[in-house]
Amino acid sequence: NTERGIFGKYTKDINTEKLYEVAEVTDIKVKEAKIITVLDGFTKKEYDINILKINNAKNDNKNILFEVTDKELIDKTGGIVQGMSGSPIIQNGKFIGAVTHVLVNDPTVGYGVFADMLIKQMKST
């Protein structure tokens, strides 16, 4: 268990139906993206977000500032809610990060950690 998440070995079969390349930090742009999360049962679904700011200098879990723009997600949950932490953030078909935080005063705005930071942490753990 680290400040960037829990890492370990997964020993069951992995669904390889849809795999994503991990983006370099320089690939991430201030523009639209998606988060993949589960709201109903076991069904994964993509929801629209907009990347507002990228913070390369931060060495924590708040590298990507984003807002939820997906009307369905906002109508169902009001935005980012407990349990969405770890939801992948996808941009241009690449895994760019994972949801980490929500702004308490505005649940439509949240933070994510860079995917490559997660990979580096995993390899060093």
C-alpha positions as MATLAB code, in Angstrom:
seq = 'NTERGIFGKYTKDINTEKLYEVAEVTDIKVKEAKIITVLDGFTKKEYDINILKINNAKNDNKNILFEVTDKELIDKTGGIVQGMSGSPIIQNGKFIGAVTHVLVNDPTVGYGVFADMLIKQMKST';
ca = [
       0.000    0.000    0.000;
       1.574    3.281   -1.117;
       0.546    6.915   -1.415;
      -0.376    6.200   -5.054;
      -2.418    3.072   -4.450;
      -2.333   -0.576   -3.562;
      -0.060   -2.785   -5.626;
       0.220   -6.545   -5.700;
       0.031   -9.601   -7.927;
      -3.236  -10.529   -9.600;
      -3.329  -14.280  -10.152;
      -6.629  -14.786  -11.998;
      -7.277  -14.477  -15.717;
      -7.320  -10.924  -17.041;
      -9.939   -9.883  -19.581;
      -7.866   -8.768  -22.561;
     -10.903   -7.759  -24.619;
      -9.820   -4.116  -24.639;
      -6.314   -3.070  -23.656;
      -4.933    0.467  -23.632;
      -1.423    1.711  -24.226;
      -0.083    3.783  -21.323;
       0.417    7.393  -22.394;
       3.541    9.384  -21.748;
       2.902   12.536  -19.716;
       3.753   14.592  -22.819;
       0.859   12.883  -24.676;
      -1.738   14.308  -22.269;
      -3.529   17.435  -23.498;
      -5.931   19.978  -22.032;
      -9.018   18.794  -23.915;
     -11.758   16.164  -23.802;
     -11.202   12.685  -22.393;
     -13.218    9.842  -20.829;
     -13.385    8.041  -17.526;
     -14.448    4.423  -17.358;
     -16.451    3.499  -14.288;
     -19.236    1.223  -13.083;
     -22.486    2.700  -11.809;
     -24.888   -0.191  -12.306;
     -23.912   -3.739  -11.387;
     -20.833   -4.860  -13.320;
     -21.252   -2.818  -16.512;
     -18.290   -0.585  -17.356;
     -19.192    2.573  -19.226;
     -17.289    5.561  -20.598;
     -18.281    9.050  -19.477;
     -17.130   12.369  -20.941;
     -14.791   14.647  -19.027;
     -12.705   17.661  -19.941;
      -9.080   17.970  -18.806;
      -8.699   21.468  -17.358;
      -5.075   21.471  -16.218;
      -2.018   19.233  -16.267;
       0.461   19.633  -13.451;
       3.782   17.984  -14.307;
       5.479   19.502  -11.263;
       3.286   17.763   -8.712;
       4.681   14.560   -7.309;
       1.432   13.444   -5.738;
      -1.989   12.185   -6.808;
      -3.253   15.480   -8.241;
      -1.556   15.679  -11.641;
      -4.686   15.970  -13.792;
      -7.492   18.428  -12.988;
     -10.702   17.552  -14.824;
     -14.399   18.335  -14.929;
     -17.227   15.927  -15.649;
     -19.154   17.043  -18.730;
     -21.254   13.915  -19.238;
     -24.915   14.759  -18.560;
     -25.830   11.149  -17.745;
     -23.092   10.855  -15.116;
     -24.005   14.208  -13.563;
     -27.717   13.285  -13.517;
     -27.032    9.888  -11.887;
     -24.373   10.846   -9.325;
     -23.856   14.606   -9.357;
     -20.290   14.020  -10.581;
     -17.427   12.144   -8.947;
     -18.537   10.049   -5.966;
     -16.982    7.668   -3.464;
     -16.019    4.433   -5.187;
     -14.850    6.056   -8.431;
     -11.261    6.350   -7.210;
      -9.055    4.322   -9.489;
     -11.370    4.692  -12.482;
      -9.190    4.901  -15.594;
      -8.904    8.158  -17.528;
      -8.601    7.632  -21.294;
      -7.562   10.199  -23.900;
      -6.914    9.529  -27.580;
      -7.271    5.793  -26.962;
      -4.514    5.773  -24.319;
      -4.581    5.244  -20.555;
      -3.454    8.598  -19.161;
      -4.370    8.331  -15.494;
      -6.759    7.297  -12.746;
      -9.293    9.243  -10.697;
      -7.989   10.095   -7.212;
      -9.922   12.990   -5.661;
     -13.053   15.098   -5.940;
     -13.442   18.722   -4.968;
     -15.725   18.782   -1.942;
     -17.387   22.044   -2.965;
     -17.899   20.920   -6.603;
     -18.323   17.170   -7.251;
     -18.174   17.738  -11.022;
     -14.453   18.562  -10.661;
     -11.808   16.038   -9.699;
      -8.170   15.048   -9.868;
      -6.273   12.167  -11.366;
      -2.778   10.738  -11.064;
      -0.630   10.123  -14.153;
      -0.740    6.526  -15.402;
       3.011    6.458  -15.977;
       3.546    7.428  -12.313;
       1.413    4.441  -11.309;
       3.471    2.150  -13.529;
       6.758    3.502  -12.120;
       5.457    3.068   -8.558;
       4.319   -0.483   -9.339;
       7.724   -1.442  -10.746;
       9.553   -0.012   -7.728;
       7.283   -1.697   -5.174;
];
